[in-house]
Amino acid sequence: MKTKLLFLMTLAVMLCTVSQAKKVHTLGDSTMAPYDESATVTRGWGMYFGNFLTNGWTSVNYAKGGRDSRGGYTELWQTAKKQVEAGDYVIITFGHNDEKNSGMDGYELKAYYESIGETAKAAAVDLRGTVPSTTYKGWLGKIVDEVKELDAIPIICSPVCRSYFTGSKIRRNGRHDLGDSFSVLTADGIKEKQSIPADDHTMDYAYHSRKLAEEKGVSFIDLTAATAELYEYYGDAKCHEYLFDGEGSTHFNTTGAVLVARECARLMKAQGILSDAITLPTDLTVVPSTGDLGEAYKGQTLQKEFTLNGFGLSPETGTVSIVATEGVELSFDKKEWNTTLTADYSGSTLVKTFYTQMTLTSDGETTGTITIRQGDKTIEIPVKATAVTLEGGTEVKAYWRLEKDDACELIGPATPIAQTFQGMYVQRYSNPNANTVWPDWTGYDASRKMQRDLLTGDNWPADEIDDNPDRYIQWGIKPAAGTDLKIDQISLYASGCGGNGMCCHIYYSTDNFATRTTIFEMMKMPANNPQYVETKPVLTVKDGQELLVRVYPWYNGAASGKTICLSDLTIHGMAVSATGISQVSTNSSQTVAFFTVDGRQHAQMHRGLNIVRMNDGSIKKIIY
């Protein structure tokens, strides 16, 4: 009886603990999305929203660049809803990419061109884009309804502004109201460059997100108005200097992302939403509070980003010192590294990003401490990095030269995943240009050929500021049956040709891009200058998984004939047994005979488990 009572009490405690572990799930576009701090200075505000949560609440960010409300429902929500539990909150914000096609719906526009026989135009349509009062509200509404069905709580946020200034004010299209210039699809065709009065909100995405919240009876956070006020406080020049990533008027740096996340949290708290779980510190804080730089191979250097946040600091003007122990280096710009830094602040406010790095010179874990002081306040941050060793197993290398075709050269027990195209095609194989400049260390000259790829329809749209989820080039690899792949290198060359406006993101994923890791980001790539892209991840691709690598290109402005050029994709690693059985070399000079597990002899290795008698008389079990 006592045992049963103890079990029930333990179960009750466990259930209480689980019920308290609640989450805020965030769905949105590139302004909210997570970014790899080692690949770009761009940051999404969803990366920092969790900094303002307490009492056991955490934030999970599902946002991705280039998604409109339709993609928010068909892709992001389909991933997120598997993790949403009763009592969780879901913040939903879209609008930037819903404005594609000047306010027309992408699928409706494609169907129109197909109906009149304009197949080339139909193929070139950007399928993103919705109509504010109809399809935009419709897709958002589907997410809201399904969140409610899970007994979770939806919150609609209007999209953050673009910093489009006219004088000292954010103009109409910066606030996501296309009323000054938009297109409409009618029974008589497309009507372009339409306009309506400022008090007509027909083409105002932020307005219709508010109306949807009212119709559905859910909470609404007006981030459009809040960010307009924030930007106007700084003014045009300082807004771009302090809050944005230097690549336009849409994407934030760390300071901008932190301030927007804090503003969202402040507005939620003011409305009584999660008020007991939202904290708005007015003292000096550092995020994250501990620094695990992760794992890498011996000799590599790992970096991590930290953010100093101070609101209401005393005195009103002062400095903050940052000091690291031996073996830990600090920097504000990732160019100059020291063991000490000083951050000045004024107006009692500080939002400052700094970076730490550690070089792995010995096996195992390396530790250190970062100490931050402001006045009589001291914060200590423990940091660590771990060196791992990749040994044992069989070497695997998949190599796509991309000189004359997309053939893959494979070494080792694995299966390459052939190159495929979505919204792209191979224009031809040739040298990008007679003036092509390869990195000096390669020894290559301008005659070296690359695969030149174009988007379907050949014409790059004018208004793209991020990758298009329906346009990419993909390759991959998967382990042989019964093995795992320990990947230690992914590399390739990429360049633009025909102009300096080519942009691209390169990612890898092991879950079919439900999540992804950034390898490379570059805006306005210098034409005919192949960029060497390399990452050395500590990554295991499990038996049954696939490692996919994708290149997402777009162009900075309307253009035709511009190509992205690719070559020398390499995926390297080691194959090891997924069952714990040794993986060894299959060099025939080391073997005498191959047998199946039931004793039948074979002339060579066969798929599955092999019993191998080696020339020294030993017996090995080998997965092939």
C-alpha positions as CSV (number, residue, x, y, z in Angstrom):
1,M,0.0,0.0,0.0
2,K,2.8,2.4,0.9
3,T,4.6,1.6,-2.3
4,K,1.5,2.3,-4.3
5,L,0.9,5.6,-2.4
6,L,4.5,6.6,-3.0
7,F,4.2,5.8,-6.7
8,L,1.0,8.0,-7.0
9,M,2.7,10.9,-5.1
10,T,5.7,10.7,-7.4
11,L,3.4,10.6,-10.5
12,A,1.5,13.6,-9.2
13,V,4.8,15.6,-8.8
14,M,5.9,14.6,-12.3
15,L,2.6,15.7,-13.8
16,C,2.8,19.0,-12.0
17,T,6.3,19.5,-13.2
18,V,5.3,18.7,-16.8
19,S,2.3,21.0,-16.6
20,Q,4.5,23.9,-15.5
21,A,7.0,23.5,-18.5
22,K,5.1,25.7,-20.9
23,K,6.3,27.2,-24.2
24,V,5.7,30.2,-26.4
25,H,6.0,29.1,-30.1
26,T,6.8,31.7,-32.6
27,L,5.8,31.6,-36.3
28,G,7.0,34.2,-38.8
29,D,9.3,35.3,-41.5
30,S,12.9,36.4,-41.8
31,T,12.4,39.4,-39.4
32,M,11.7,36.8,-36.6
33,A,13.8,33.9,-37.8
34,P,16.9,32.3,-36.2
35,Y,20.3,33.0,-37.8
36,D,23.7,31.3,-37.4
37,E,25.8,33.9,-35.6
38,S,29.0,32.6,-37.3
39,A,27.6,33.1,-40.8
40,T,25.9,36.5,-40.7
41,V,25.2,39.6,-38.6
42,T,21.5,39.4,-39.3
43,R,19.2,38.5,-36.4
44,G,15.5,37.8,-36.0
45,W,13.7,39.1,-33.0
46,G,12.3,35.6,-32.3
47,M,15.8,34.6,-31.3
48,Y,15.7,36.9,-28.2
49,F,12.0,36.7,-27.2
50,G,12.9,34.0,-24.7
51,N,15.2,36.4,-22.9
52,F,12.2,38.1,-21.4
53,L,10.4,34.9,-20.2
54,T,10.7,33.5,-16.7
55,N,8.9,31.1,-14.3
56,G,9.7,28.0,-16.4
57,W,8.4,29.4,-19.7
58,T,10.6,29.0,-22.8
59,S,10.4,30.1,-26.4
60,V,10.7,27.9,-29.5
61,N,11.3,29.7,-32.8
62,Y,9.9,28.1,-36.0
63,A,10.2,31.3,-38.2
64,K,12.0,31.1,-41.6
65,G,13.0,33.6,-44.1
66,G,10.9,34.1,-47.2
67,R,7.7,32.7,-45.8
68,D,4.3,34.3,-46.3
69,S,1.1,33.4,-44.4
70,R,0.4,30.5,-46.8
71,G,3.9,29.1,-46.1
72,G,3.4,29.8,-42.5
73,Y,0.4,27.5,-42.5
74,T,1.5,24.8,-45.0
75,E,5.1,24.5,-43.7
76,L,5.9,26.2,-40.4
77,W,2.7,25.4,-38.6
78,Q,2.7,21.8,-39.8
79,T,6.1,21.4,-38.0
80,A,5.2,23.5,-34.9
81,K,1.8,21.9,-34.2
82,K,3.4,18.6,-33.4
83,Q,5.1,20.3,-30.4
84,V,2.3,22.5,-29.2
85,E,0.5,21.4,-26.0
86,A,-2.6,22.7,-24.2
87,G,-1.8,26.0,-22.4
88,D,1.1,26.9,-24.7
89,Y,1.1,30.2,-26.6
90,V,1.6,30.7,-30.3
91,I,2.7,34.1,-31.7
92,I,1.9,34.5,-35.4
93,T,3.3,37.3,-37.5
94,F,3.5,37.4,-41.3
95,G,3.2,40.2,-43.9
96,H,6.5,41.0,-45.5
97,N,6.4,38.2,-48.1
98,D,2.6,38.4,-48.4
99,E,3.2,41.6,-50.4
100,K,4.8,39.8,-53.3
101,N,3.1,40.4,-56.7
102,S,2.2,43.9,-55.5
103,G,-0.7,42.6,-53.4
104,M,-2.0,39.9,-55.7
105,D,-2.2,36.2,-54.6
106,G,0.6,34.2,-56.2
107,Y,-1.4,31.1,-56.9
108,E,-4.3,33.0,-58.4
109,L,-1.9,35.0,-60.6
110,K,-0.3,31.8,-61.9
111,A,-3.7,30.3,-62.6
112,Y,-4.7,33.5,-64.5
113,Y,-1.6,33.3,-66.7
114,E,-2.2,29.6,-67.4
115,S,-5.8,30.4,-68.3
116,I,-4.7,32.8,-71.1
117,G,-2.0,30.6,-72.4
118,E,0.9,32.6,-71.0
119,T,2.9,29.5,-69.8
120,A,6.3,31.3,-69.5
121,K,4.8,34.0,-67.3
122,A,2.9,31.4,-65.3
123,A,6.1,29.5,-64.7
124,A,7.9,32.6,-63.5
125,V,5.3,33.7,-61.0
126,D,6.5,33.9,-57.4
127,L,3.9,31.8,-55.7
128,R,4.2,33.7,-52.5
129,G,1.9,36.7,-52.0
130,T,-1.6,37.0,-50.7
131,V,-4.4,39.6,-50.9
132,P,-4.8,41.4,-47.5
133,S,-8.5,41.1,-47.1
134,T,-8.9,37.6,-48.4
135,T,-6.2,35.0,-48.7
136,Y,-3.9,36.7,-46.1
137,K,-6.6,36.6,-43.5
138,G,-7.6,33.2,-44.6
139,W,-4.2,31.5,-44.0
140,L,-3.7,33.3,-40.7
141,G,-7.1,32.3,-39.7
142,K,-6.4,28.6,-40.3
143,I,-3.4,28.8,-38.0
144,V,-5.5,30.5,-35.3
145,D,-8.3,28.0,-35.6
146,E,-5.9,25.0,-35.3
147,V,-4.1,26.5,-32.4
148,K,-7.4,26.8,-30.6
149,E,-8.2,23.2,-31.4
150,L,-5.1,22.2,-29.5
151,D,-6.3,24.2,-26.4
152,A,-3.4,26.5,-26.9
153,I,-3.5,30.4,-27.1
154,P,-2.9,32.2,-30.4
155,I,-1.6,35.7,-30.5
156,I,-1.6,37.7,-33.8
157,C,1.2,40.2,-34.2
158,S,1.2,42.7,-37.0
159,P,4.4,42.7,-39.0
160,V,7.4,44.9,-38.0
161,C,7.9,47.9,-40.2
162,R,10.4,48.3,-42.9
163,S,12.5,51.4,-42.2
164,Y,11.2,53.3,-45.3
165,F,11.4,57.0,-44.3
166,T,9.8,60.0,-45.9
167,G,11.3,62.8,-43.9
168,S,11.0,61.8,-40.3
169,K,8.1,59.4,-40.7
170,I,7.8,55.8,-41.8
171,R,5.8,56.0,-45.1
172,R,2.8,54.0,-46.0
173,N,4.4,51.0,-47.6
174,G,6.9,50.7,-44.8
175,R,3.9,50.1,-42.5
176,H,2.7,47.3,-44.9
177,D,-0.1,49.4,-46.5
178,L,0.3,49.1,-50.3
179,G,-2.5,51.6,-50.9
180,D,-0.2,54.1,-52.8
181,S,0.7,51.5,-55.4
182,F,-0.7,48.0,-55.9
183,S,-2.0,45.6,-58.5
184,V,-5.3,43.8,-58.6
185,L,-6.4,40.8,-60.5
186,T,-9.8,41.3,-62.0
187,A,-12.1,39.4,-64.4
188,D,-10.7,41.7,-67.1
189,G,-7.0,41.1,-66.3
190,I,-4.4,42.7,-64.1
191,K,-4.7,46.4,-63.2
192,E,-1.3,47.8,-62.1
193,K,-0.2,50.9,-60.2
194,Q,-3.6,51.3,-58.5
195,S,-3.9,53.7,-55.5
196,I,-6.5,54.5,-52.8
197,P,-6.8,57.2,-50.2
198,A,-4.8,57.0,-47.0
199,D,-7.9,56.2,-44.9
200,D,-8.8,53.3,-47.1
201,H,-7.2,50.1,-45.6
202,T,-8.1,47.7,-48.3
203,M,-4.4,46.9,-49.0
204,D,-3.2,47.3,-45.4
205,Y,-1.8,43.9,-44.1
206,A,-1.3,45.2,-40.6
207,Y,-4.9,46.5,-40.5
208,H,-6.3,43.2,-41.6
209,S,-4.3,41.2,-39.1
210,R,-5.9,43.4,-36.4
211,K,-9.4,42.8,-37.9
212,L,-8.8,39.0,-38.0
213,A,-7.8,39.1,-34.3
214,E,-11.0,40.9,-33.5
215,E,-13.1,38.5,-35.5
216,K,-11.5,35.5,-33.9
217,G,-11.5,37.0,-30.4
218,V,-7.8,36.6,-29.9
219,S,-5.1,38.9,-28.6
220,F,-3.4,41.3,-31.0
221,I,0.0,42.9,-30.6
222,D,0.5,46.0,-32.9
223,L,4.2,45.6,-33.7
224,T,3.7,47.7,-36.8
225,A,2.9,50.8,-34.8
226,A,5.4,49.9,-32.1
227,T,8.3,49.6,-34.6
228,A,7.3,52.7,-36.5
229,E,7.6,54.6,-33.2
230,L,10.9,53.0,-32.4
231,Y,12.4,53.8,-35.9
232,E,11.1,57.3,-35.8
233,Y,12.7,57.9,-32.4
234,Y,16.1,57.1,-33.9
235,G,15.5,58.8,-37.2
236,D,16.4,57.5,-40.7
237,A,20.3,57.5,-40.5
238,K,20.7,56.3,-36.9
239,C,17.9,53.7,-37.3
240,H,19.8,52.1,-40.1
241,E,23.1,52.4,-38.3
242,Y,22.0,51.1,-34.9
243,L,19.2,48.7,-35.6
244,F,19.7,47.1,-39.0
245,D,22.1,44.6,-40.6
246,G,23.6,46.9,-43.2
247,E,21.8,45.1,-46.1
248,G,18.7,47.2,-46.5
249,S,15.7,48.4,-44.5
250,T,14.1,45.1,-43.3
251,H,16.5,42.8,-41.3
252,F,17.8,43.5,-37.9
253,N,21.2,43.3,-36.3
254,T,21.4,42.1,-32.7
255,T,20.4,45.5,-31.1
256,G,17.4,45.9,-33.3
257,A,16.2,42.3,-32.8
258,V,16.6,42.6,-29.0
259,L,14.7,45.8,-28.8
260,V,11.8,44.5,-30.9
261,A,11.7,41.3,-28.8
262,R,11.6,43.4,-25.7
263,E,8.9,45.6,-27.2
264,C,6.7,42.6,-28.0
265,A,7.2,41.3,-24.5
266,R,6.3,44.8,-23.0
267,L,3.1,45.0,-25.1
268,M,2.1,41.5,-24.0
269,K,2.7,42.3,-20.4
270,A,0.7,45.6,-20.7
271,Q,-2.3,43.6,-22.0
272,G,-2.1,41.0,-19.3
273,I,-0.8,38.3,-21.5
274,L,1.7,36.1,-19.7
275,S,2.2,39.0,-17.3
276,D,3.5,36.7,-14.5
277,A,6.0,35.1,-16.9
278,I,7.4,38.2,-18.6
279,T,10.3,40.0,-17.1
280,L,11.6,43.4,-18.3
281,P,14.9,43.9,-16.5
282,T,16.0,47.4,-15.8
283,D,19.4,46.4,-14.7
284,L,22.5,45.1,-16.5
285,T,22.0,41.5,-17.9
286,V,23.9,39.3,-20.2
287,V,22.4,36.8,-22.6
288,P,23.2,33.9,-22.5
289,S,24.2,33.7,-18.9
290,T,26.5,30.7,-19.6
291,G,28.6,30.0,-22.6
292,D,28.8,26.5,-24.1
293,L,30.6,27.1,-27.4
294,G,29.9,23.5,-28.4
295,E,32.0,20.8,-29.9
296,A,34.7,20.9,-32.6
297,Y,37.8,19.1,-33.7
298,K,41.1,19.7,-32.1
299,G,42.8,22.8,-33.6
300,Q,39.5,24.5,-34.6
301,T,38.3,27.8,-33.1
302,L,34.7,28.1,-31.8
303,Q,32.9,31.4,-31.3
304,K,29.7,32.5,-29.5
305,E,27.7,35.7,-29.3
306,F,26.7,37.5,-26.1
307,T,24.4,40.5,-25.7
308,L,24.7,43.1,-22.9
309,N,21.4,44.6,-22.1
310,G,21.0,47.5,-19.7
311,F,17.9,49.6,-19.1
312,G,17.7,52.3,-16.4
313,L,21.4,52.0,-15.6
314,S,22.9,54.3,-13.0
315,P,24.8,56.5,-13.5
316,E,23.2,57.7,-16.6
317,T,26.5,57.7,-18.5
318,G,29.3,55.2,-17.9
319,T,31.3,52.2,-19.1
320,V,31.1,48.5,-18.7
321,S,34.2,46.4,-18.6
322,I,34.5,42.8,-20.0
323,V,37.4,40.7,-19.0
324,A,38.2,37.1,-20.0
325,T,40.5,34.5,-18.4
326,E,43.5,33.0,-20.3
327,G,42.5,31.0,-23.4
328,V,39.3,33.0,-23.9
329,E,39.3,36.0,-26.4
330,L,36.8,38.8,-26.8
331,S,35.8,41.0,-29.7
332,F,33.1,43.5,-30.7
333,D,33.6,43.0,-34.4
334,K,35.1,39.4,-34.8
335,K,38.2,41.1,-36.3
336,E,40.2,42.4,-33.4
337,W,40.5,40.0,-30.5
338,N,41.6,40.8,-26.9
339,T,41.2,39.6,-23.4
340,T,39.5,42.9,-22.3
341,L,36.8,45.1,-23.8
342,T,35.1,48.3,-22.7
343,A,31.5,49.2,-23.7
344,D,30.4,52.9,-23.2
345,Y,26.8,53.7,-22.7
346,S,24.6,56.8,-22.3
347,G,21.0,57.6,-21.5
348,S,21.0,54.8,-18.9
349,T,20.7,52.3,-21.8
350,L,23.0,49.8,-23.3
351,V,22.4,47.1,-25.9
352,K,25.8,45.8,-27.0
353,T,26.9,42.6,-28.7
354,F,30.3,41.0,-28.1
355,Y,31.8,37.7,-29.1
356,T,34.0,35.2,-27.4
357,Q,36.2,32.6,-29.0
358,M,38.3,29.6,-27.8
359,T,40.8,27.6,-29.8
360,L,40.9,23.9,-29.0
361,T,44.5,23.1,-28.3
362,S,43.9,20.0,-26.2
363,D,41.6,17.0,-26.0
364,G,38.4,17.2,-24.0
365,E,36.9,20.2,-22.4
366,T,38.4,23.6,-22.1
367,T,36.9,26.1,-19.6
368,G,37.2,29.8,-18.8
369,T,35.3,32.7,-17.3
370,I,34.2,36.1,-18.6
371,T,33.7,38.8,-15.9
372,I,31.5,41.9,-16.6
373,R,31.6,44.9,-14.3
374,Q,29.4,48.1,-14.2
375,G,29.8,50.2,-11.1
376,D,29.5,47.8,-8.1
377,K,27.7,45.2,-10.2
378,T,29.7,42.1,-11.3
379,I,28.5,39.3,-13.6
380,E,30.5,36.1,-14.2
381,I,29.9,33.9,-17.2
382,P,31.4,30.4,-17.3
383,V,32.4,29.4,-20.8
384,K,33.5,26.0,-22.2
385,A,34.3,24.3,-25.4
386,T,34.9,20.6,-26.1
387,A,37.4,19.0,-28.5
388,V,36.2,15.7,-30.1
389,T,38.1,13.1,-32.0
390,L,36.8,11.5,-35.2
391,E,38.5,8.1,-35.4
392,G,37.6,4.6,-36.5
393,G,35.2,3.7,-39.2
394,T,35.5,3.9,-43.0
395,E,36.1,7.1,-44.9
396,V,33.2,8.4,-47.0
397,K,33.5,11.2,-49.6
398,A,30.9,12.3,-52.0
399,Y,32.2,14.8,-54.6
400,W,30.3,16.6,-57.4
401,R,32.8,18.3,-59.7
402,L,30.0,20.0,-61.7
403,E,32.3,20.6,-64.7
404,K,30.3,18.9,-67.4
405,D,27.4,17.1,-65.7
406,D,26.1,16.4,-62.2
407,A,27.8,13.0,-61.7
408,C,29.0,12.2,-58.2
409,E,32.2,10.4,-57.3
410,L,31.7,8.3,-54.2
411,I,34.2,6.7,-51.9
412,G,33.0,4.5,-49.1
413,P,29.7,2.9,-47.9
414,A,27.1,5.6,-48.4
415,T,24.5,6.6,-51.0
416,P,24.7,10.0,-52.7
417,I,21.4,11.9,-53.3
418,A,21.4,13.2,-56.8
419,Q,21.4,16.9,-57.6
420,T,17.8,18.2,-58.0
421,F,16.4,21.6,-58.9
422,Q,13.3,23.5,-57.6
423,G,12.5,26.5,-59.7
424,M,16.0,26.4,-61.2
425,Y,17.7,24.7,-64.1
426,V,21.3,24.2,-65.5
427,Q,21.9,26.9,-68.2
428,R,25.2,25.3,-69.2
429,Y,28.7,24.2,-67.9
430,S,31.4,26.7,-68.7
431,N,33.8,29.1,-67.1
432,P,31.9,31.9,-65.4
433,N,33.9,34.6,-67.3
434,A,37.3,35.0,-68.9
435,N,38.1,37.3,-66.0
436,T,37.2,34.8,-63.3
437,V,39.3,35.2,-60.2
438,W,39.7,32.1,-58.0
439,P,41.2,32.3,-54.5
440,D,45.0,32.4,-54.8
441,W,45.5,29.2,-52.8
442,T,43.5,27.1,-55.2
443,G,45.9,27.4,-58.1
444,Y,42.9,27.5,-60.5
445,D,42.7,29.8,-63.5
446,A,39.8,31.4,-65.4
447,S,39.5,28.3,-67.6
448,R,38.1,26.2,-64.8
449,K,34.5,25.4,-65.5
450,M,31.5,25.7,-63.2
451,Q,27.8,24.7,-63.4
452,R,25.8,27.9,-64.3
453,D,22.2,27.8,-63.0
454,L,19.3,30.0,-63.8
455,L,15.8,30.4,-62.3
456,T,12.9,29.1,-64.3
457,G,11.7,31.9,-66.6
458,D,15.2,33.5,-66.6
459,N,14.0,36.8,-65.1
460,W,14.9,37.7,-61.5
461,P,12.1,39.6,-59.8
462,A,12.7,43.1,-58.6
463,D,11.5,43.0,-55.0
464,E,13.3,40.0,-53.5
465,I,15.2,40.6,-50.2
466,D,15.5,37.0,-49.0
467,D,15.5,33.5,-50.4
468,N,12.5,32.0,-52.1
469,P,11.4,28.7,-50.5
470,D,10.3,27.5,-53.9
471,R,13.7,28.1,-55.6
472,Y,16.8,26.0,-54.7
473,I,19.4,23.5,-55.8
474,Q,19.9,20.4,-53.7
475,W,22.3,17.5,-53.1
476,G,22.7,15.1,-50.3
477,I,24.0,11.8,-48.9
478,K,22.6,9.0,-46.7
479,P,24.4,6.3,-44.8
480,A,24.5,2.7,-46.0
481,A,22.1,0.4,-44.3
482,G,23.2,-0.4,-40.7
483,T,25.7,2.6,-40.5
484,D,25.8,6.1,-39.3
485,L,27.8,8.9,-41.0
486,K,30.0,11.2,-38.9
487,I,30.2,14.2,-41.1
488,D,33.3,16.5,-40.7
489,Q,33.2,18.6,-43.8
490,I,30.8,20.2,-46.3
491,S,32.4,22.5,-48.9
492,L,31.8,24.0,-52.4
493,Y,32.5,27.1,-54.5
494,A,29.8,29.6,-55.4
495,S,29.7,32.8,-57.4
496,G,27.5,35.0,-59.4
497,C,28.0,35.8,-63.1
498,G,26.7,38.6,-65.2
499,G,26.5,41.2,-62.5
500,N,27.4,41.9,-58.8
501,G,23.9,41.5,-57.5
502,M,23.7,37.7,-56.9
503,C,22.8,36.7,-53.3
504,C,22.5,33.3,-51.8
505,H,22.0,31.3,-48.6
506,I,23.4,27.8,-48.3
507,Y,22.1,25.5,-45.6
508,Y,22.2,21.9,-44.5
509,S,19.6,19.8,-42.8
510,T,19.1,16.2,-41.5
511,D,15.3,16.5,-41.1
512,N,14.2,17.4,-44.7
513,F,14.5,21.1,-43.8
514,A,12.0,21.2,-40.9
515,T,15.1,22.8,-39.3
516,R,18.3,23.9,-41.0
517,T,21.8,25.2,-40.3
518,T,23.3,28.1,-42.2
519,I,26.7,27.4,-43.9
520,F,27.0,30.6,-45.9
521,E,25.2,33.9,-46.6
522,M,26.4,36.6,-49.0
523,M,24.6,39.6,-50.5
524,K,25.7,41.2,-53.8
525,M,28.4,38.6,-54.6
526,P,31.2,40.1,-56.7
527,A,30.8,38.7,-60.2
528,N,33.2,36.0,-61.3
529,N,34.8,35.6,-57.9
530,P,34.1,32.1,-56.7
531,Q,33.7,32.1,-52.9
532,Y,35.0,29.1,-51.0
533,V,32.2,27.8,-48.7
534,E,33.2,25.4,-46.0
535,T,31.9,24.2,-42.7
536,K,33.4,21.5,-40.4
537,P,30.4,20.4,-38.3
538,V,30.4,17.8,-35.6
539,L,27.4,16.1,-37.1
540,T,26.0,12.5,-37.1
541,V,23.6,11.4,-39.8
542,K,21.8,8.4,-38.4
543,D,20.9,5.2,-40.2
544,G,17.7,6.1,-42.1
545,Q,18.4,9.9,-42.1
546,E,19.5,12.0,-45.1
547,L,21.9,14.9,-45.0
548,L,20.7,17.5,-47.5
549,V,22.6,20.6,-48.7
550,R,20.7,23.4,-50.4
551,V,21.7,26.6,-52.2
552,Y,18.9,29.3,-52.3
553,P,19.8,32.1,-54.8
554,W,18.1,35.4,-55.5
555,Y,19.2,38.6,-57.2
556,N,19.4,42.2,-55.9
557,G,16.8,43.8,-58.3
558,A,15.1,42.9,-61.5
559,A,17.5,41.3,-64.0
560,S,17.6,38.7,-66.7
561,G,20.3,36.1,-67.6
562,K,22.2,36.4,-64.3
563,T,23.4,33.0,-63.2
564,I,24.7,31.5,-60.0
565,C,27.8,29.3,-60.6
566,L,28.6,26.3,-58.5
567,S,31.3,23.7,-58.4
568,D,33.3,21.2,-56.3
569,L,30.7,20.2,-53.7
570,T,32.2,17.9,-51.2
571,I,30.6,16.0,-48.3
572,H,33.2,14.1,-46.2
573,G,33.0,12.0,-43.1
574,M,33.4,8.5,-41.6
575,A,30.9,5.6,-41.7
576,V,30.5,3.8,-38.4
577,S,28.3,0.9,-37.4
578,A,24.9,2.0,-36.2
579,T,24.8,-1.2,-34.1
580,G,28.1,-1.0,-32.4
581,I,29.8,-3.6,-34.7
582,S,33.3,-2.4,-35.9
583,Q,33.6,-0.7,-39.2
584,V,36.9,-1.5,-40.8
585,S,38.7,-1.0,-44.1
586,T,37.7,-3.4,-46.9
587,N,41.1,-3.4,-48.7
588,S,41.3,-6.9,-50.2
589,S,45.1,-7.0,-49.5
590,Q,44.1,-7.3,-45.8
591,T,41.5,-10.0,-46.2
592,V,41.5,-13.8,-47.0
593,A,37.8,-14.5,-47.4
594,F,34.3,-13.1,-47.0
595,F,31.5,-15.1,-45.4
596,T,27.8,-14.5,-44.6
597,V,26.6,-14.9,-41.0
598,D,25.4,-18.4,-41.8
599,G,28.9,-19.5,-43.1
600,R,28.4,-19.2,-46.9
601,Q,31.6,-17.9,-48.6
602,H,31.5,-15.0,-51.1
603,A,34.0,-13.7,-53.6
604,Q,33.5,-10.1,-52.4
605,M,31.7,-8.0,-49.8
606,H,27.9,-8.1,-49.9
607,R,25.3,-5.8,-48.5
608,G,24.7,-6.2,-44.7
609,L,26.9,-8.0,-42.1
610,N,30.0,-9.7,-43.4
611,I,32.3,-12.1,-41.5
612,V,35.8,-11.5,-42.8
613,R,38.9,-13.6,-42.2
614,M,41.9,-11.3,-42.3
615,N,45.4,-12.2,-43.5
616,D,46.7,-12.3,-39.9
617,G,44.1,-15.0,-39.0
618,S,41.8,-12.7,-37.1
619,I,38.0,-12.5,-37.7
620,K,36.2,-9.2,-38.3
621,K,32.6,-8.3,-38.5
622,I,32.0,-5.6,-41.2
623,I,28.9,-3.7,-42.1
624,Y,28.8,-2.9,-45.8
